[in-house]
Structures are given as structure tokens and as C-alpha cells.
Amino acid sequence: MQKHHTFDSGLKYRPDYKWPEEGTERDCPKCNQNLELVANLDTYYGKPWWCAPCQWQFSEEDLDGTEYSVDEEE
């Protein structure tokens, strides 16, 4: 029989995303539509920004430092 094991410091499930101030507006780097700022609730584990058309989440770090390539349809 295996021994039961617990982590002394516990496990962390919610990342420390930098949350923008309420009322901040950003555009999606993929489709250039307005992003939705999600409420910073303790029960929410996703990133602060949501793009409904792309169905994609973004963090402030994603938007500040990453360039996204947009695939053009021919």
C-alpha cells in the first residue's frame, strides 16, 4: 500500500497575473477587436483579457511583449 503524501507548502492553482485597472481598454493582437477585461475574482483562474471572436485569453505580459502572426486566408 502506498503512503499518503501531502505538500507542506500546498499547491498553487492561481497564477499571479498582473491585473489592469478597471476601465482599461486593449485590442486583440490577433483580430484587432476590443478585449473584454474579466473581473479579478478569487474563483477565476484564467488570464485577465478575453477575446470573444478569437476565443482566446491574454495576460498583460502577453500583450506587452509578444507579437502574434495573423494567418491570411487566400
Secondary structure, 3 states (H helix, E strand, C coil): CCCCCCCCCCCCCCCCCCCCCCCCCCECCCCCCECEECCCCCCCCCCCEEECCCCEEECHHHHHHCCCCCCCCC
